[in-house]
Amino acid sequence: MAELVRAGDDLVLKLTGMEKLEAVHGDIQVPWSSVQSITVVDDVIHAVHGMKMPGSRIPGVFALGTFISGQETIFAVVHHQHKRGVKVGLQGARYHALIIGAEDPEQLVSALGF
């Protein structure tokens, strides 16, 4: 399962080997100064929208990779076993948002210190 952690002055999304294959992407590291918001999402699988470019997706089951909707580029790591998750709003980074499924999203937000 993907892990979202604060590492010094950066926010790092660590992917498992299988997630890297499915997302066609490696780990993501962005400056902490790019983080504008971190919010809990109750229906995380349906928060991922747009055209998959590249990645893997079965609607309602999982979404991994880059998704483009209008002018917004999102990177998602969402599996069906996690109904809830977090959305990290970014500014000045490659992605406008990261959407991550989480077992306890409130604890994750707290652990990140946002």
Buried (B, 14 or more C-beta within 10 A) or exposed (E): BBBBEBEEEBBBBBBEEEBBEBBBBEEBEBEBEBBBEBBBBEEBBEBBBBEBEEBBBEEEEBBBBBBBEEEEBBBBBBBEEBBBBBBBBBEEBEBBBBBBBBEEBEEBBEEBEB
